[in-house]
Amino acid sequence: MAVSEQQLNKALETLKQSGVRITPQRHAILEYLIESMSHPTADEIYKALEGKFPNMSVATVYNNLRVFKEIGLVQELTYGDASSRFDFVTSNHYHIICEDCGKIVDFHYPGLDEVEQLAAHVTGFKVSHHRMEIYGTCPECMKKHSYLEAK
């Protein structure tokens, strides 16, 4: 069984345990999020699935994403622009974001868990979570820029 199939089955089981009915649209949105590594917006999800579900609206996508977020399957990523991006929650990971094209790539760095422990110890806070983003220019945009500069 492929990793994404295992993740999908686990996510569907989480929905069942949460009392959320599994509709074909919910199944398709979850599957798209798991298979897509691009951290899509709700509109991108809608556009990718509208051929398969012509009666589905953007509101349906947003409502399902809200449900997934509430039960902890999906993380909403907001970076100051108009539209949120959505990420299927797999494990603790961080994001590096291209300032040119907006592409978001996951990376793992387990050492930051120690930062939470240190912050809690130093401040007396009970830490719930942390978030880190790194910004830069992706390889594709760097190639594009060097091509434009060469002209």
DSSP file with accessible surface (Angstrom, degrees, kcal/mol):
  #  RESIDUE AA STRUCTURE BP1 BP2  ACC     N-H-->O    O-->H-N    N-H-->O    O-->H-N    TCO  KAPPA ALPHA  PHI   PSI    X-CA   Y-CA   Z-CA
    1    1 A M              0   0  143      0, 0.0     5,-0.0     0, 0.0     0, 0.0   0.000 360.0 360.0 360.0 130.6    0.0    0.0    0.0
    2    2 A A     >  -     0   0   57      1,-0.1     4,-2.2     4,-0.0     5,-0.2  -0.294 360.0-114.8 -67.5 155.2    1.4    3.4   -1.0
    3    3 A V  H  > S+     0   0   98      1,-0.2     4,-2.7     2,-0.2     5,-0.2   0.927 116.8  51.3 -57.9 -45.5    2.1    6.0    1.7
    4    4 A S  H  > S+     0   0   39      1,-0.2     4,-2.4     2,-0.2    -1,-0.2   0.876 108.9  51.8 -64.0 -32.7   -0.5    8.4    0.4
    5    5 A E  H  > S+     0   0  100      2,-0.2     4,-2.6     1,-0.2    -1,-0.2   0.906 110.1  48.6 -68.8 -39.5   -3.1    5.5    0.4
    6    6 A Q  H  X S+     0   0  105     -4,-2.2     4,-2.4     2,-0.2    -2,-0.2   0.917 112.2  49.2 -62.9 -43.8   -2.2    4.7    4.0
    7    7 A Q  H  X S+     0   0   51     -4,-2.7     4,-2.6     2,-0.2    -2,-0.2   0.902 110.9  50.1 -62.9 -41.2   -2.5    8.4    4.9
    8    8 A L  H  X S+     0   0   13     -4,-2.4     4,-2.9     2,-0.2     5,-0.2   0.938 111.1  47.9 -63.2 -47.2   -5.9    8.6    3.2
    9    9 A N  H  X S+     0   0   73     -4,-2.6     4,-2.2     1,-0.2    -2,-0.2   0.909 113.0  48.7 -60.8 -41.1   -7.2    5.6    5.0
   10   10 A K  H  X S+     0   0  157     -4,-2.4     4,-2.1     2,-0.2    -1,-0.2   0.911 112.3  48.6 -64.7 -42.9   -6.0    6.9    8.3
   11   11 A A  H  X S+     0   0    2     -4,-2.6     4,-2.2     2,-0.2    -2,-0.2   0.912 110.5  50.5 -64.2 -41.6   -7.6   10.3    7.6
   12   12 A L  H  X S+     0   0   18     -4,-2.9     4,-2.4     1,-0.2    -1,-0.2   0.897 109.5  51.6 -64.3 -37.9  -10.9    8.7    6.6
   13   13 A E  H  X S+     0   0   85     -4,-2.2     4,-2.7    -5,-0.2    -1,-0.2   0.902 107.7  52.4 -64.5 -39.7  -10.8    6.7    9.8
   14   14 A T  H  X S+     0   0   40     -4,-2.1     4,-1.6     2,-0.2    -2,-0.2   0.905 108.5  51.0 -62.2 -41.0  -10.3   10.0   11.7
   15   15 A L  H  <>S+     0   0    0     -4,-2.2     5,-2.7     2,-0.2     3,-0.3   0.944 110.8  48.3 -60.2 -48.3  -13.3   11.5   10.0
   16   16 A K  H ><5S+     0   0  126     -4,-2.4     3,-1.7     1,-0.2    -2,-0.2   0.928 111.1  49.9 -58.4 -47.2  -15.5    8.4   11.0
   17   17 A Q  H 3<5S+     0   0  144     -4,-2.7    -1,-0.2     1,-0.3    -2,-0.2   0.787 108.8  53.5 -64.4 -26.0  -14.3    8.6   14.6
   18   18 A S  T 3<5S-     0   0   59     -4,-1.6    -1,-0.3    -3,-0.3    -2,-0.2   0.411 118.4-112.9 -86.8  -1.3  -15.2   12.3   14.7
   19   19 A G  T < 5 +     0   0   70     -3,-1.7     2,-0.5     1,-0.3    -3,-0.2   0.695  68.1 145.5  78.5  19.1  -18.7   11.5   13.4
   20   20 A V      < -     0   0   26     -5,-2.7    -1,-0.3    -6,-0.2    -2,-0.1  -0.808  50.2-124.7 -94.3 125.2  -18.1   13.3   10.1
   21   21 A R        -     0   0  186     -2,-0.5     2,-1.0    -3,-0.1     5,-0.1  -0.431  19.8-128.4 -67.5 138.1  -19.9   11.6    7.2
   22   22 A I        -     0   0   55     -2,-0.1    -1,-0.1     4,-0.1   -10,-0.0  -0.788  32.2-178.5 -94.5 102.5  -17.6   10.7    4.3
   23   23 A T     >  -     0   0   19     -2,-1.0     4,-2.6     1,-0.1     5,-0.2  -0.575  41.8-109.8 -91.9 161.3  -19.1   12.1    1.1
   24   24 A P  H  > S+     0   0   86      0, 0.0     4,-2.5     0, 0.0     5,-0.2   0.888 121.2  52.6 -57.4 -36.8  -17.4   11.6   -2.3
   25   25 A Q  H  > S+     0   0   57      2,-0.2     4,-2.8     1,-0.2     5,-0.2   0.930 109.3  47.6 -65.4 -44.7  -16.5   15.3   -2.3
   26   26 A R  H  > S+     0   0   48      1,-0.2     4,-2.5     2,-0.2     5,-0.2   0.919 112.3  50.2 -60.8 -44.5  -14.8   15.0    1.2
   27   27 A H  H  X S+     0   0   65     -4,-2.6     4,-2.6     1,-0.2    -1,-0.2   0.940 112.9  46.2 -57.9 -47.5  -13.0   11.9    0.0
   28   28 A A  H  X S+     0   0    3     -4,-2.5     4,-2.5     2,-0.2    -2,-0.2   0.893 112.2  49.7 -66.6 -40.5  -11.8   13.7   -3.2
   29   29 A I  H  X S+     0   0    0     -4,-2.8     4,-2.5     2,-0.2    -1,-0.2   0.938 113.4  46.4 -64.7 -45.2  -10.7   16.9   -1.3
   30   30 A L  H  X S+     0   0    0     -4,-2.5     4,-2.4    -5,-0.2    -2,-0.2   0.933 112.8  49.6 -60.9 -46.7   -8.7   14.8    1.2
   31   31 A E  H  X S+     0   0   55     -4,-2.6     4,-2.6    -5,-0.2     5,-0.3   0.920 110.8  50.3 -59.8 -42.8   -7.1   12.7   -1.5
   32   32 A Y  H  X S+     0   0   67     -4,-2.5     4,-2.4     1,-0.2    -1,-0.2   0.928 111.0  49.0 -61.9 -44.7   -6.1   15.8   -3.4
   33   33 A L  H  < S+     0   0    4     -4,-2.5    55,-0.5     1,-0.2    -1,-0.2   0.893 112.6  47.7 -62.9 -39.7   -4.6   17.4   -0.3
   34   34 A I  H  < S+     0   0   11     -4,-2.4    -2,-0.2     1,-0.2    -1,-0.2   0.919 118.1  40.1 -68.4 -42.5   -2.6   14.3    0.5
   35   35 A E  H  < S+     0   0  116     -4,-2.6     2,-0.5    -5,-0.2    -2,-0.2   0.775 101.8  80.7 -80.0 -25.7   -1.3   13.8   -3.0
   36   36 A S     <  -     0   0   19     -4,-2.4     3,-0.4    -5,-0.3    52,-0.3  -0.697  51.0-177.8 -84.9 124.6   -0.6   17.5   -3.7
   37   37 A M        +     0   0  132     -2,-0.5    69,-0.2     1,-0.2    -1,-0.1   0.275  66.6  87.9 -98.9  11.0    2.6   18.7   -2.3
   38   38 A S  S    S-     0   0   60     67,-0.1    66,-0.3    65,-0.1    -1,-0.2   0.399  93.5-124.0 -94.3   3.3    1.9   22.2   -3.5
   39   39 A H        -     0   0    3     -3,-0.4    48,-0.2    -6,-0.2    -2,-0.1   0.981  41.4-149.8  52.8  64.9   -0.1   23.5   -0.4
   40   40 A P        -     0   0    1      0, 0.0    46,-2.6     0, 0.0     2,-0.2  -0.186   7.0-122.2 -71.1 158.0   -3.1   24.5   -2.6
   41   41 A T  B  >  -A   85   0A  10     44,-0.2     4,-2.2     1,-0.1     5,-0.2  -0.483  34.3-104.5 -83.4 167.8   -5.6   27.2   -2.0
   42   42 A A  H  > S+     0   0    1     42,-0.5     4,-2.7     1,-0.2     5,-0.2   0.898 124.0  53.6 -61.0 -38.4   -9.3   26.4   -1.8
   43   43 A D  H  > S+     0   0   65      1,-0.2     4,-2.8     2,-0.2    -1,-0.2   0.897 106.9  50.6 -63.8 -39.9   -9.7   27.8   -5.3
   44   44 A E  H  > S+     0   0   73      2,-0.2     4,-2.1     1,-0.2    -1,-0.2   0.901 111.3  48.3 -65.2 -39.5   -7.0   25.5   -6.7
   45   45 A I  H  X S+     0   0    0     -4,-2.2     4,-1.7     2,-0.2    -2,-0.2   0.943 112.2  49.5 -63.7 -46.5   -8.6   22.5   -5.0
   46   46 A Y  H  X S+     0   0   54     -4,-2.7     4,-1.8     1,-0.2     3,-0.4   0.940 111.8  47.8 -57.1 -49.2  -12.0   23.5   -6.5
   47   47 A K  H  < S+     0   0  135     -4,-2.8     4,-0.4     1,-0.2    -1,-0.2   0.869 111.0  51.6 -63.0 -36.8  -10.5   24.0  -10.0
   48   48 A A  H  < S+     0   0   52     -4,-2.1    -1,-0.2    -5,-0.2    -2,-0.2   0.817 120.7  33.1 -69.4 -28.4   -8.7   20.6   -9.8
   49   49 A L  H >X S+     0   0   14     -4,-1.7     4,-2.1    -3,-0.4     3,-0.6   0.532  89.9  91.8-107.0  -8.1  -11.9   18.8   -8.8
   50   50 A E  T 3< S+     0   0   82     -4,-1.8     6,-0.2     1,-0.2    -1,-0.1   0.827  85.0  56.3 -63.0 -29.2  -14.7   20.7  -10.6
   51   51 A G  T 34 S+     0   0   72     -4,-0.4    -1,-0.2     1,-0.2    -2,-0.1   0.889 112.9  41.2 -66.2 -36.5  -14.5   18.3  -13.6
   52   52 A K  T <4 S+     0   0  138     -3,-0.6    -2,-0.2     1,-0.3    -1,-0.2   0.793 128.9  30.4 -79.7 -31.1  -15.1   15.3  -11.4
   53   53 A F    ><  +     0   0   34     -4,-2.1     3,-1.9     1,-0.1    -1,-0.3  -0.686  66.1 172.6-129.7  76.6  -17.8   17.1   -9.3
   54   54 A P  T 3  S+     0   0  100      0, 0.0    -1,-0.1     0, 0.0    -4,-0.1   0.765  80.4  53.2 -61.5 -22.7  -19.6   19.7  -11.5
   55   55 A N  T 3  S+     0   0  161      2,-0.1     2,-0.3    -5,-0.0    -5,-0.1   0.488  85.4 106.1 -90.1  -2.3  -22.2   20.4   -8.8
   56   56 A M    <   -     0   0    6     -3,-1.9     2,-0.2    -6,-0.2    -3,-0.1  -0.588  57.4-153.6 -79.6 139.2  -19.6   21.2   -6.2
   57   57 A S     >  -     0   0   51     -2,-0.3     4,-1.5     1,-0.1     3,-0.2  -0.634  29.7-111.0-106.2 168.0  -19.1   24.9   -5.2
   58   58 A V  H  > S+     0   0   43      1,-0.2     4,-2.7    -2,-0.2     5,-0.2   0.884 120.2  59.8 -61.5 -36.2  -16.1   26.7   -3.9
   59   59 A A  H  > S+     0   0   54      1,-0.2     4,-3.0     2,-0.2    -1,-0.2   0.887 100.6  54.5 -60.3 -38.3  -18.1   27.1   -0.6
   60   60 A T  H  > S+     0   0   41      2,-0.2     4,-2.3     1,-0.2    -1,-0.2   0.920 108.8  48.3 -61.3 -42.9  -18.3   23.3   -0.4
   61   61 A V  H  X S+     0   0    0     -4,-1.5     4,-2.6     2,-0.2    -2,-0.2   0.956 113.3  47.0 -62.7 -48.4  -14.5   23.2   -0.6
   62   62 A Y  H  X S+     0   0   99     -4,-2.7     4,-2.3     1,-0.2    -2,-0.2   0.920 112.1  50.4 -59.7 -44.4  -14.1   25.9    2.1
   63   63 A N  H  X S+     0   0   81     -4,-3.0     4,-2.0     1,-0.2    -1,-0.2   0.905 112.3  46.6 -62.1 -42.0  -16.6   24.2    4.4
   64   64 A N  H  X S+     0   0    8     -4,-2.3     4,-2.8    -5,-0.2    -1,-0.2   0.901 110.3  52.4 -68.3 -38.9  -14.9   20.9    4.1
   65   65 A L  H  X S+     0   0    1     -4,-2.6     4,-2.5     2,-0.2    -2,-0.2   0.903 108.4  52.0 -62.7 -38.2  -11.5   22.4    4.7
   66   66 A R  H  X S+     0   0  124     -4,-2.3     4,-2.6    -5,-0.2    -2,-0.2   0.935 110.5  47.9 -62.4 -44.1  -12.9   24.1    7.8
   67   67 A V  H  X S+     0   0   21     -4,-2.0     4,-1.7     1,-0.2    -2,-0.2   0.937 112.6  48.4 -61.3 -47.2  -14.2   20.6    9.0
   68   68 A F  H  <>S+     0   0    0     -4,-2.8     5,-2.7     1,-0.2     6,-1.0   0.884 112.2  49.8 -61.5 -38.7  -10.8   19.0    8.3
   69   69 A K  H ><5S+     0   0   97     -4,-2.5     3,-1.3     4,-0.2    -1,-0.2   0.922 107.2  54.3 -66.3 -43.4   -9.0   21.9   10.1
   70   70 A E  H 3<5S+     0   0  134     -4,-2.6    -1,-0.2     1,-0.3    -2,-0.2   0.831 111.5  44.1 -62.3 -32.9  -11.3   21.5   13.2
   71   71 A I  T 3<5S-     0   0   49     -4,-1.7    -1,-0.3    -5,-0.2    -2,-0.2   0.387 119.4-108.8 -96.6   6.5  -10.5   17.8   13.6
   72   72 A G  T < 5S+     0   0   47     -3,-1.3    -3,-0.2    -4,-0.3    -2,-0.1   0.635  87.1 114.0  85.3  16.7   -6.8   18.3   13.0
   73   73 A L  S   <S+     0   0   14     -5,-2.7    16,-2.6    -6,-0.2     2,-0.4   0.737  76.6  38.9 -87.2 -24.7   -6.3   16.8    9.5
   74   74 A V  E     -B   88   0A   5     -6,-1.0     2,-0.4    14,-0.2    14,-0.2  -0.960  66.1-148.8-131.4 145.3   -5.5   20.0    7.8
   75   75 A Q  E     -B   87   0A  73     12,-3.0    12,-2.4    -2,-0.4     2,-0.5  -0.938  16.1-138.7-112.8 133.5   -3.4   23.1    8.6
   76   76 A E  E     -B   86   0A  63     -2,-0.4     2,-0.6    10,-0.2    10,-0.2  -0.821  16.0-157.5 -92.7 126.2   -4.3   26.5    7.3
   77   77 A L  E     -B   85   0A   2      8,-3.6     8,-2.6    -2,-0.5     2,-0.5  -0.919  11.6-178.5-107.2 117.9   -1.3   28.5    6.2
   78   78 A T        +     0   0   65     -2,-0.6     6,-0.1     6,-0.2     4,-0.1  -0.977  10.2 172.5-117.9 128.0   -1.7   32.2    6.0
   79   79 A Y        -     0   0   40     -2,-0.5     3,-0.1     4,-0.3    -1,-0.1  -0.173  64.2 -85.4-127.3  36.6    1.2   34.3    4.9
   80   80 A G  S    S+     0   0   84      1,-0.3     2,-0.1     2,-0.1     4,-0.1   0.265  96.3 109.7  84.1 -15.2   -0.2   37.8    4.6
   81   81 A D  S    S-     0   0   94      2,-0.2    -1,-0.3     1,-0.1    -2,-0.1  -0.318  84.7 -95.7 -87.6 179.6   -1.6   37.4    1.1
   82   82 A A  S    S+     0   0  112     -3,-0.1     2,-0.4    -2,-0.1    -1,-0.1   0.840 100.8  54.0 -67.1 -35.7   -5.3   37.2    0.2
   83   83 A S  S    S-     0   0   41     -4,-0.1    -4,-0.3   -42,-0.0    -2,-0.2  -0.863  73.4-134.1-114.9 136.2   -5.7   33.5    0.1
   84   84 A S        -     0   0   23     -2,-0.4   -42,-0.5    -6,-0.1     2,-0.3  -0.450  17.4-142.2 -73.9 153.2   -4.9   30.8    2.6
   85   85 A R  E     -AB  41  77A  43     -8,-2.6    -8,-3.6   -44,-0.2     2,-0.4  -0.835  12.8-137.2-112.9 155.8   -3.1   27.6    1.6
   86   86 A F  E     - B   0  76A   8    -46,-2.6     2,-0.4    -2,-0.3   -10,-0.2  -0.934  14.6-169.7-123.5 139.7   -3.9   24.2    3.0
   87   87 A D  E     - B   0  75A  14    -12,-2.4   -12,-3.0    -2,-0.4     2,-0.3  -0.992  25.8-124.5-130.6 126.0   -1.5   21.5    4.1
   88   88 A F  E     - B   0  74A  17    -55,-0.5     2,-0.6    -2,-0.4   -14,-0.2  -0.564  36.6-118.5 -67.6 129.1   -2.4   18.0    5.0
   89   89 A V        +     0   0   61    -16,-2.6     3,-0.1    -2,-0.3    -1,-0.1  -0.613  53.4 148.2 -77.6 114.0   -1.0   17.4    8.5
   90   90 A T        -     0   0   66     -2,-0.6     2,-0.3     1,-0.5    -1,-0.2   0.753  65.3 -33.6-107.3 -68.0    1.6   14.6    8.4
   91   91 A S  S    S-     0   0   61      0, 0.0    -1,-0.5     0, 0.0     2,-0.2  -0.897  84.6 -59.6-146.2 173.8    4.2   15.3   11.0
   92   92 A N  S    S+     0   0  117     -2,-0.3     2,-0.3    -3,-0.1    17,-0.2  -0.437  72.9 148.0 -62.1 123.4    5.9   18.4   12.4
   93   93 A H        -     0   0   18     -2,-0.2     2,-0.2    15,-0.1    15,-0.2  -0.953  35.9-131.7-151.4 169.5    7.5   20.2    9.6
   94   94 A Y  E     -C  107   0B  10     13,-3.2    13,-2.0    -2,-0.3     2,-0.4  -0.685  17.5-124.5-121.9 172.8    8.3   23.7    8.5
   95   95 A H  E     -Cd 106 133B   6     37,-1.3    39,-2.1    -2,-0.2     2,-0.4  -0.957   7.8-161.0-126.8 139.3    7.9   25.7    5.3
   96   96 A I  E     -Cd 105 134B  71      9,-2.4     9,-2.5    -2,-0.4     2,-0.4  -0.974  21.9-157.6-114.5 132.2   10.2   27.6    3.0
   97   97 A I  E     -Cd 104 135B  13     37,-3.2    39,-2.1    -2,-0.4     2,-0.5  -0.941  14.4-131.0-121.0 130.4    8.4   30.1    0.8
   98   98 A C  E  >  - d   0 136B   6      5,-2.6     4,-1.4    -2,-0.4    39,-0.2  -0.662  10.6-154.6 -78.9 125.4    9.5   31.6   -2.5
   99   99 A E  T  4 S+     0   0  132     37,-3.3    -1,-0.1    -2,-0.5    38,-0.1   0.665  90.7  48.6 -74.1 -15.7    9.0   35.4   -2.4
  100  100 A D  T  4 S+     0   0   77     36,-0.4    -1,-0.1     3,-0.1    37,-0.1   0.938 128.8  12.1 -87.4 -55.9    8.7   35.5   -6.2
  101  101 A C  T  4 S-     0   0   68      2,-0.1    -2,-0.1    37,-0.0    36,-0.1   0.549  93.2-121.5-105.1  -9.1    6.2   32.8   -7.1
  102  102 A G     <  +     0   0   24     -4,-1.4    -3,-0.1     1,-0.2     0, 0.0   0.483  52.6 159.6  84.5   1.3    4.7   31.9   -3.7
  103  103 A K        -     0   0   82     -6,-0.1    -5,-2.6     1,-0.1     2,-0.5  -0.293  26.6-152.8 -59.0 140.1    5.7   28.2   -3.9
  104  104 A I  E     -C   97   0B   6    -66,-0.3     2,-0.4    -7,-0.2    -7,-0.2  -0.975  10.9-171.4-120.2 128.9    5.8   26.5   -0.5
  105  105 A V  E     -C   96   0B  67     -9,-2.5    -9,-2.4    -2,-0.5     2,-0.2  -0.960  18.3-129.3-122.5 136.9    8.1   23.5    0.2
  106  106 A D  E     +C   95   0B  35     -2,-0.4     2,-0.3   -11,-0.2   -11,-0.2  -0.549  27.5 174.4 -78.9 146.4    8.1   21.4    3.3
  107  107 A F  E     -C   94   0B  60    -13,-2.0   -13,-3.2    -2,-0.2     2,-0.4  -0.979  21.9-133.0-147.4 155.0   11.3   20.6    5.3
  108  108 A H        +     0   0  113     -2,-0.3   -15,-0.1   -15,-0.2   -16,-0.0  -0.875  26.0 164.3-109.9 139.9   11.9   18.8    8.5
  109  109 A Y    >   -     0   0  133     -2,-0.4     3,-1.5   -17,-0.2     4,-0.2  -0.660  10.3-175.4-152.0  87.4   14.1   19.9   11.4
  110  110 A P  G >  S+     0   0  101      0, 0.0     3,-1.9     0, 0.0     4,-0.4   0.743  72.1  80.8 -62.2 -20.5   13.4   18.0   14.6
  111  111 A G  G >  S+     0   0   25      1,-0.3     3,-1.1     2,-0.2     4,-0.5   0.740  76.9  71.8 -59.7 -21.8   15.9   20.2   16.6
  112  112 A L  G X> S+     0   0   29     -3,-1.5     4,-1.2     1,-0.3     3,-0.6   0.694  77.9  75.7 -73.6 -13.7   13.3   22.9   17.0
  113  113 A D  H <> S+     0   0   61     -3,-1.9     4,-1.5     1,-0.2    -1,-0.3   0.869  90.9  58.5 -60.9 -32.7   11.2   20.8   19.4
  114  114 A E  H <> S+     0   0  135     -3,-1.1     4,-2.6    -4,-0.4    -1,-0.2   0.830  96.5  61.6 -64.4 -31.6   14.0   21.7   21.9
  115  115 A V  H <> S+     0   0   79     -3,-0.6     4,-3.1    -4,-0.5    -1,-0.2   0.907 101.7  51.8 -62.5 -40.3   13.2   25.4   21.4
  116  116 A E  H  X S+     0   0   53     -4,-1.2     4,-2.5     2,-0.2    -1,-0.2   0.934 110.7  47.8 -60.1 -45.9    9.6   24.8   22.7
  117  117 A Q  H  X S+     0   0  137     -4,-1.5     4,-2.4     2,-0.2    -2,-0.2   0.922 113.7  47.2 -62.8 -42.1   11.0   23.2   25.8
  118  118 A L  H  X S+     0   0  109     -4,-2.6     4,-3.0     2,-0.2     5,-0.3   0.935 111.5  50.5 -64.7 -45.3   13.5   26.0   26.3
  119  119 A A  H  X S+     0   0   40     -4,-3.1     4,-2.4     1,-0.2     6,-0.5   0.914 112.2  47.8 -59.7 -42.8   10.8   28.7   25.8
  120  120 A A  H  X S+     0   0   30     -4,-2.5     4,-2.3    -5,-0.2    -1,-0.2   0.932 114.0  46.9 -64.0 -43.2    8.5   27.0   28.3
  121  121 A H  H  < S+     0   0  162     -4,-2.4    -2,-0.2    -5,-0.2    -1,-0.2   0.930 116.5  42.7 -64.8 -46.2   11.3   26.7   30.8
  122  122 A V  H  < S+     0   0  103     -4,-3.0    -1,-0.2     1,-0.2    -2,-0.2   0.876 127.2  28.9 -71.1 -36.9   12.5   30.3   30.5
  123  123 A T  H  < S-     0   0   78     -4,-2.4    -2,-0.2    -5,-0.3    -1,-0.2   0.635  95.0-125.5-101.6 -19.8    9.0   32.0   30.4
  124  124 A G     <  +     0   0   67     -4,-2.3    -4,-0.2    -5,-0.3    -3,-0.1   0.495  62.5 142.4  83.3   1.1    6.8   29.7   32.4
  125  125 A F        -     0   0  151     -6,-0.5     2,-0.8    -5,-0.2    -1,-0.3  -0.407  57.4-127.4 -69.9 152.7    4.4   29.4   29.5
  126  126 A K        -     0   0  202     -3,-0.1     2,-0.3    -2,-0.1    -1,-0.1  -0.913  34.1-141.7 -95.9 107.4    2.7   26.2   28.6
  127  127 A V        -     0   0   49     -2,-0.8     3,-0.1   -11,-0.2   -11,-0.0  -0.560  25.4-179.8 -77.4 130.9    3.6   26.0   24.9
  128  128 A S        -     0   0  101      1,-0.4     2,-0.3    -2,-0.3    -1,-0.2   0.800  62.0 -40.3 -96.6 -37.8    1.0   24.7   22.5
  129  129 A H        -     0   0  137    -13,-0.0    -1,-0.4     2,-0.0     2,-0.3  -0.975  49.5-135.8-172.2 174.4    2.8   24.9   19.2
  130  130 A H        -     0   0   62     -2,-0.3     2,-0.4    -3,-0.1   -18,-0.0  -0.940   7.6-153.6-142.7 166.0    5.2   26.9   17.1
  131  131 A R        -     0   0  121     -2,-0.3     2,-0.4     2,-0.0   -37,-0.1  -0.998   9.3-176.4-142.3 136.4    5.5   28.0   13.6
  132  132 A M        -     0   0   57     -2,-0.4   -37,-1.3   -39,-0.2     2,-0.4  -1.000   0.4-175.6-136.3 137.1    8.6   28.8   11.5
  133  133 A E  E     -d   95   0B  50     -2,-0.4     2,-0.4   -39,-0.2   -37,-0.2  -0.986   8.4-159.5-129.0 143.5    8.8   30.1    8.0
  134  134 A I  E     -d   96   0B  68    -39,-2.1   -37,-3.2    -2,-0.4     2,-0.3  -0.965  12.3-155.1-120.8 138.0   11.9   30.7    5.9
  135  135 A Y  E     +d   97   0B 101     -2,-0.4     2,-0.3   -39,-0.2   -37,-0.2  -0.870  32.8 110.4-116.2 148.4   11.7   33.0    2.9
  136  136 A G  E     -d   98   0B  22    -39,-2.1   -37,-3.3    -2,-0.3     2,-0.5  -0.919  63.8 -60.5-178.2-154.9   13.9   33.1   -0.2
  137  137 A T        -     0   0   57     -2,-0.3   -39,-0.1   -39,-0.2    -2,-0.0  -0.975  45.9-129.7-121.6 126.6   13.9   32.4   -4.0
  138  138 A C     >  -     0   0   15     -2,-0.5     4,-2.4     1,-0.1     5,-0.2  -0.268  28.0-106.6 -71.6 160.7   13.2   28.9   -5.3
  139  139 A P  H  > S+     0   0   75      0, 0.0     4,-2.4     0, 0.0     5,-0.2   0.867 119.0  54.1 -56.2 -38.3   15.6   27.3   -7.9
  140  140 A E  H  > S+     0   0   98      1,-0.2     4,-2.1     2,-0.2     5,-0.1   0.921 110.8  45.0 -64.2 -43.2   13.1   27.9  -10.8
  141  141 A C  H  > S+     0   0    3      2,-0.2     4,-2.8     1,-0.2    -1,-0.2   0.875 110.6  54.6 -69.2 -35.0   12.8   31.6  -10.0
  142  142 A M  H  X S+     0   0  104     -4,-2.4     4,-2.6     2,-0.2     5,-0.2   0.922 109.5  47.8 -62.8 -41.8   16.6   31.9   -9.7
  143  143 A K  H  X S+     0   0  143     -4,-2.4     4,-2.3     2,-0.2    -2,-0.2   0.921 111.6  50.6 -62.3 -42.9   17.0   30.3  -13.1
  144  144 A K  H  X S+     0   0  112     -4,-2.1     4,-2.5     1,-0.2    -2,-0.2   0.926 111.9  47.5 -61.3 -43.7   14.3   32.7  -14.5
  145  145 A H  H  X S+     0   0   69     -4,-2.8     4,-2.7     2,-0.2    -2,-0.2   0.920 111.6  48.9 -65.6 -42.7   16.1   35.7  -13.0
  146  146 A S  H  X S+     0   0   68     -4,-2.6     4,-1.6     1,-0.2    -1,-0.2   0.876 111.5  51.2 -67.9 -32.1   19.5   34.7  -14.3
  147  147 A Y  H  X S+     0   0  139     -4,-2.3     4,-0.8    -5,-0.2    -2,-0.2   0.940 112.0  46.2 -65.9 -44.5   18.0   34.2  -17.7
  148  148 A L  H >< S+     0   0   98     -4,-2.5     3,-0.5     1,-0.2    -2,-0.2   0.878 112.2  50.7 -66.7 -37.0   16.4   37.6  -17.6
  149  149 A E  H 3< S+     0   0  156     -4,-2.7    -1,-0.2     1,-0.2    -2,-0.2   0.823 104.9  57.9 -69.9 -29.3   19.7   39.2  -16.4
  150  150 A A  H 3<        0   0   86     -4,-1.6    -1,-0.2    -5,-0.2    -2,-0.2   0.729 360.0 360.0 -72.5 -20.6   21.6   37.5  -19.2
  151  151 A K    <<        0   0  175     -4,-0.8    -3,-0.0    -3,-0.5    -4,-0.0  -0.322 360.0 360.0 -73.3 360.0   19.4   39.2  -21.9
